[in-house]
């Protein structure tokens, strides 16, 4: 049986940030990732302003700037006739980072992994799939795993197991933690279309119309596109075929007509089954859930990664010393939820309001969003542009942003990419 002090299951943003910070705090930490690399399409690729500030505090800001990325400093709504309305202006944000960086998640995770390898107490195990938990009485003591390359099976024991394995967490299911499920009116189709330098969209933009909506995120030579459909209609819409899909896209955004044929098969369009839920309790003795394993977020605002990273920072801040001293208790673990519940509940409440009062109605209506038919809040922020900092702050920084603990801060570092 192998052993570590803290075992983090899941090599996503929450798991990698937690592993790096705990290692910098002198904790022996092992991160288990079931895949052989981080290369996955259509994962969240937004690194928000508060996460950029965290990277600066960790000394990773200069290294991040070397990773190919695109900066987004505003979010807009596309109206009838090609008109645009600014929803959020990130250039008005406080602090040095007045942007959201769009970066492939695998590059972001590789950067964190390379930084972690500089720490003597950090271990990253790829191709290691957790299959079950191990317990002594009511206390979680570790996990069982299978190596996905050679099929070897083994056990890892740990003082603390952290579930950072996403909204379909096997660990969360194994301990049967109760959950609040809020539902969602939509699912999302993800796909890519070519982007031209002459395109008027420089930031993120959304087009909302009768029965559907399309969000365009500029990513260098292409747009990452999120096509919103009514919940549960994926199979019905796919049965209509690729031509009907192209027609729907062009109806929403006519100037995409010259490139929509790049989608040749609906297999290129990936479904995100949207969930919005939150655990009532984030821990049991010996196990803590963070990120999507603790609270699945809607894609509205793209806040999921930012929230997960802040969970990891809070957990590292609260748990590093108790882990070093071997005195992590259920009361200690409960402090993580106590610290992160407020921002999580605020953002989920805002997402639920947007689901109910705007997206749900729009996806079930026959009316487009025209120049005159825009929602009242959007009209107000057009008349009073200084208010555009409010949605910008909520999305890019969020309620109760977390900062790197002193033990994890470093001067700017040179990171050799593996």
C-alpha positions in Angstrom: 0.0 0.0 0.0 1.3 3.5 -1.0 0.8 6.4 1.3 0.8 10.2 1.2 -0.4 12.9 3.6 -3.0 14.5 1.2 -4.4 12.6 -1.8 -6.1 14.8 -4.4 -8.2 13.0 -6.9 -8.6 14.8 -10.1 -6.0 16.9 -12.1 -8.3 19.7 -13.1 -7.9 23.4 -12.1 -9.0 22.8 -8.5 -6.9 19.7 -7.9 -3.8 21.1 -9.5 -4.0 24.4 -7.6 -4.6 22.7 -4.3 -1.7 20.2 -4.9 0.7 23.1 -5.8 -0.2 25.2 -2.8 -0.1 22.4 -0.3 3.3 21.3 -1.6 4.5 24.9 -1.1 3.2 24.7 2.4 5.4 21.7 3.1 2.6 19.0 2.9 3.3 15.7 1.1 0.6 15.7 -1.6 -0.2 13.4 -4.4 -2.5 14.3 -7.3 -4.1 11.4 -9.2 -5.3 12.0 -12.7 -7.0 9.2 -14.7 -6.0 10.4 -18.1 -2.5 10.3 -19.6 -2.5 14.0 -20.4 -4.7 17.0 -20.0 -5.8 17.2 -23.7 -9.6 17.4 -23.6 -11.7 19.5 -26.0 -14.3 22.0 -24.8 -13.3 22.1 -21.1 -13.6 25.5 -19.4 -10.8 27.6 -20.9 -11.4 30.9 -19.0 -8.8 32.2 -16.6 -10.5 35.0 -14.8 -9.0 38.2 -13.3 -8.9 36.9 -9.8 -7.1 33.7 -11.0 -4.6 35.9 -12.9 -3.9 37.8 -9.7 -3.4 34.5 -7.9 -0.9 33.5 -10.6 1.0 36.8 -10.0 1.1 36.1 -6.3 2.4 32.6 -6.9 5.2 34.0 -9.1 3.7 32.3 -12.2 2.4 35.5 -14.0 5.4 35.8 -16.4 5.3 32.1 -17.2 1.5 32.3 -17.9 2.1 35.2 -20.3 4.3 32.9 -22.4 1.4 30.5 -22.9 -0.6 31.3 -26.0 -3.8 33.0 -25.0 -6.3 35.7 -26.0 -7.5 38.4 -23.7 -11.1 39.4 -23.4 -12.0 42.7 -21.9 -15.7 43.0 -22.6 -18.8 40.9 -23.1 -21.5 41.9 -25.6 -25.0 41.0 -26.8 -25.6 40.9 -30.5 -28.9 42.6 -31.5 -30.9 42.7 -34.7 -29.3 44.3 -37.7 -25.8 43.7 -36.5 -26.0 46.1 -33.5 -24.1 45.3 -30.3 -24.7 46.2 -26.7 -22.0 45.9 -24.0 -23.0 43.8 -21.0 -19.8 43.9 -19.0 -16.7 46.1 -19.4 -13.7 44.5 -17.8 -11.4 47.5 -18.4 -13.2 49.2 -15.5 -12.2 46.5 -13.0 -10.0 47.4 -10.0 -6.4 46.0 -9.9 -3.8 45.2 -12.5 -5.8 42.4 -14.3 -8.6 43.9 -16.2 -9.4 40.9 -18.4 -10.3 37.3 -18.8 -7.6 35.2 -20.5 -8.8 32.5 -22.9 -6.2 29.7 -22.8 -6.5 26.0 -23.6 -7.1 24.3 -20.3 -4.4 21.7 -21.0 -1.8 24.5 -21.2 -2.9 26.0 -18.0 -2.8 22.6 -16.2 0.6 21.8 -17.7 1.9 25.1 -16.3 0.6 24.2 -12.8 2.1 20.7 -13.1 5.5 22.1 -14.1 5.4 24.5 -11.1 4.4 21.6 -8.8 7.3 19.5 -9.9 9.6 22.1 -8.5 8.3 21.2 -5.0 9.9 18.2 -3.3 6.7 17.1 -1.7 4.5 17.2 -4.9 3.7 14.1 -6.9 1.5 13.9 -10.0 0.3 10.4 -11.1 -1.2 10.3 -14.6 -3.2 7.3 -16.0 -4.3 6.5 -12.4 -8.1 5.9 -12.2 -9.7 5.8 -8.7 -12.2 3.0 -8.5 -13.3 3.0 -4.9 -12.7 4.5 -1.5 -11.2 2.7 1.5 -12.6 3.2 5.0 -11.8 2.3 8.6 -15.1 2.5 10.4 -16.8 5.7 9.3 -13.5 7.4 8.3 -12.2 7.6 4.7 -8.6 6.4 4.8 -7.7 6.3 1.1 -8.6 5.0 -2.3 -8.3 2.0 -4.6 -7.0 2.7 -8.0 -6.2 1.1 -11.4 -3.3 2.0 -13.7 -4.9 2.6 -17.1 -1.7 1.6 -19.0 -0.8 -1.7 -17.5 -4.0 -2.6 -15.5 -2.1 -2.7 -12.2 -4.4 -2.2 -9.2 -3.4 -0.8 -5.8 -4.3 1.2 -2.8 -3.3 4.7 -1.7 -3.7 5.6 2.0 -3.8 9.2 3.1 -4.6 11.4 6.1 -7.0 13.3 3.8 -8.6 12.5 0.5 -9.8 15.5 -1.6 -12.4 14.9 -4.3 -11.6 17.3 -7.1 -12.9 14.9 -9.8 -15.7 17.0 -11.2 -19.5 17.0 -11.1 -19.6 13.3 -11.8 -17.3 12.6 -8.9 -16.9 8.9 -8.0 -15.8 9.9 -4.5 -18.8 12.2 -3.9 -21.1 9.3 -5.0 -19.3 6.8 -2.8 -19.9 8.6 0.4 -23.5 9.6 -0.6 -23.4 13.2 0.4 -26.8 14.9 0.2 -27.2 17.4 -2.6 -29.4 20.4 -3.5 -30.3 20.1 -7.2 -31.6 23.2 -8.9 -32.1 22.1 -12.4 -31.4 24.1 -15.6 -33.6 25.0 -18.6 -30.9 24.4 -21.2 -28.1 22.2 -22.5 -25.2 23.4 -24.5 -23.7 22.3 -27.9 -20.0 23.1 -28.1 -18.2 23.4 -31.5 -15.7 25.5 -33.4 -15.9 27.8 -36.4 -13.1 29.7 -38.1 -12.5 33.3 -37.0 -11.3 36.1 -39.3 -9.3 39.1 -38.2 -12.0 41.3 -39.8 -14.7 40.0 -37.6 -16.2 42.8 -35.4 -16.3 40.7 -32.3 -13.2 41.2 -30.1 -14.6 40.0 -26.8 -17.2 37.4 -25.9 -20.6 37.9 -27.5 -24.0 36.3 -27.3 -27.0 36.3 -29.6 -30.3 35.4 -28.0 -33.3 34.6 -30.1 -36.4 32.5 -30.3 -35.8 29.0 -29.0 -32.0 29.1 -29.0 -29.0 31.2 -28.3 -25.3 31.3 -29.5 -22.3 32.6 -27.5 -19.1 33.3 -29.5 -15.7 33.2 -27.6 -12.7 34.4 -29.7 -9.9 31.9 -29.6 -7.2 33.1 -32.0 -8.0 31.5 -35.4 -11.4 30.2 -34.3 -14.5 30.9 -32.3 -15.4 28.5 -29.5 -19.1 28.4 -29.9 -21.8 27.6 -27.3 -25.2 26.9 -28.8 -27.9 26.8 -26.2 -30.8 24.4 -26.6 -33.8 23.6 -24.5 -33.1 21.0 -21.9 -33.5 17.4 -23.1 -33.9 18.2 -26.9 -30.4 17.1 -28.0 -31.5 13.9 -29.7 -34.5 15.5 -31.4 -32.4 18.3 -32.8 -29.6 16.0 -33.9 -32.2 13.9 -35.8 -32.9 17.0 -38.0 -29.4 16.7 -39.5 -26.4 18.9 -40.0 -28.1 21.2 -42.6 -30.8 22.2 -40.2 -28.1 22.9 -37.6 -26.2 25.2 -40.0 -29.5 27.0 -40.7 -30.1 27.6 -37.1 -26.6 29.0 -36.6 -26.9 31.3 -39.6 -30.4 32.5 -38.5 -28.9 33.6 -35.2 -25.7 35.2 -36.7 -26.0 35.7 -40.4 -22.3 36.7 -41.0 -21.3 33.1 -40.0 -22.8 31.9 -43.3 -19.4 31.9 -45.0 -17.9 29.4 -42.6 -20.7 27.3 -41.1 -20.0 24.5 -43.7 -16.9 23.7 -41.7 -19.2 21.7 -39.5 -19.6 18.6 -41.7 -21.1 16.2 -39.2 -22.9 16.6 -35.9 -20.4 14.3 -34.3 -18.2 17.5 -34.3 -20.8 19.1 -32.0 -20.3 18.1 -28.4 -23.1 18.1 -25.8 -22.8 19.6 -22.3 -25.5 18.3 -20.1 -26.0 21.4 -17.9 -26.3 20.8 -14.2 -26.6 23.2 -11.3 -26.3 21.7 -7.8 -24.6 22.0 -4.5 -23.7 19.6 -1.7 -25.4 20.3 1.6 -22.2 19.1 3.3 -18.9 19.1 1.6 -17.1 16.5 3.8 -17.1 13.4 5.7 -14.4 12.3 8.1 -11.3 11.9 6.0 -12.7 13.3 2.7 -13.4 16.8 1.4 -15.1 17.8 -1.9 -14.1 21.0 -3.7 -14.8 22.6 -7.1 -17.4 20.9 -9.3 -17.5 17.9 -7.0 -19.0 20.2 -4.3 -21.0 22.4 -6.6 -21.8 21.9 -10.3 -22.1 25.3 -12.0 -24.1 26.4 -15.1 -21.9 27.7 -17.9 -23.6 31.1 -17.5 -20.7 33.6 -17.0 -18.1 30.9 -17.3 -17.5 31.2 -13.5 -17.0 27.5 -12.7 -13.2 27.4 -13.1 -12.7 30.6 -11.1 -14.9 29.3 -8.3 -13.1 25.9 -8.2 -9.7 27.6 -8.0 -10.8 29.8 -5.2 -12.1 26.7 -3.3 -8.6 25.2 -3.7 -6.9 28.3 -2.4 -9.2 28.4 0.6 -8.7 24.7 1.3 -4.9 25.1 1.1 -4.9 28.1 3.4 -7.1 26.4 6.1 -5.6 22.9 5.8 -1.8 23.2 5.3 -0.9 23.6 8.9 -3.3 20.9 10.3 -2.1 18.5 7.6 1.6 19.1 8.5 0.7 18.5 12.2 -1.5 15.5 11.6 -4.6 17.0 13.2 -7.2 17.4 10.4 -10.7 16.8 12.0 -14.2 17.0 10.6 -14.5 20.5 12.2 -11.4 21.6 10.3 -12.9 20.3 7.0 -16.2 22.0 7.7 -14.3 25.4 7.8 -13.7 25.1 4.0 -17.4 25.0 3.3 -18.0 27.7 5.8 -15.6 30.0 4.0 -16.7 29.1 0.4 -20.5 28.7 0.8 -21.4 32.4 0.5 -19.7 33.1 -2.8 -20.9 29.7 -4.2 -24.5 30.4 -3.1 -24.4 34.0 -4.5 -23.2 32.9 -7.9 -25.6 30.0 -8.1 -28.5 32.2 -7.1 -27.6 34.7 -9.9 -27.3 31.8 -12.4 -30.8 30.5 -11.3 -32.3 34.0 -11.8 -30.8 34.3 -15.3 -32.0 30.7 -16.0 -35.6 31.5 -14.9 -36.1 35.1 -15.9 -34.2 35.2 -19.2 -32.8 32.0 -20.7 -35.7 29.8 -19.8 -38.2 32.3 -21.2 -36.1 33.0 -24.3 -35.6 29.3 -25.1 -39.3 28.8 -24.9 -40.4 32.0 -26.8 -40.8 33.1 -30.4 -39.3 36.6 -29.9 -35.8 37.7 -30.9 -33.7 40.2 -28.9 -34.0 43.3 -31.1 -32.7 46.8 -30.6 -35.9 47.8 -28.8 -36.7 44.5 -27.1 -33.6 44.2 -24.9 -34.1 43.3 -21.3 -34.4 46.2 -18.9 -31.0 45.6 -17.1 -29.2 45.7 -20.4 -30.9 48.9 -21.3 -29.8 50.4 -18.0 -26.1 49.5 -18.4 -26.2 51.0 -21.9 -27.5 54.3 -20.5 -25.2 54.2 -17.5 -21.9 52.7 -18.8 -20.2 52.9 -15.4 -22.5 50.1 -14.2 -20.9 47.7 -16.7 -18.2 47.1 -14.1 -20.8 45.3 -11.9 -21.4 42.2 -14.1 -17.7 42.4 -15.0 -16.7 42.2 -11.3 -19.2 39.4 -10.5 -17.9 37.3 -13.4 -14.2 38.1 -13.5 -13.5 38.4 -9.8 -16.5 37.2 -7.9 -17.7 37.5 -4.3 -15.0 36.9 -1.8 -11.9 36.3 -4.0 -9.2 34.3 -2.4 -5.5 35.3 -2.3 -2.4 33.1 -2.1 -1.4 32.3 1.5 2.0 33.7 2.5 3.6 30.3 2.5 2.8 29.8 -1.2 3.9 33.2 -2.5 7.0 33.4 -4.7 9.0 35.9 -6.7 8.4 35.6 -10.4 9.7 32.2 -11.5 11.1 30.7 -14.7 9.1 27.5 -15.4 10.7 25.0 -17.8 7.8 23.4 -19.6 7.9 19.6 -19.7 
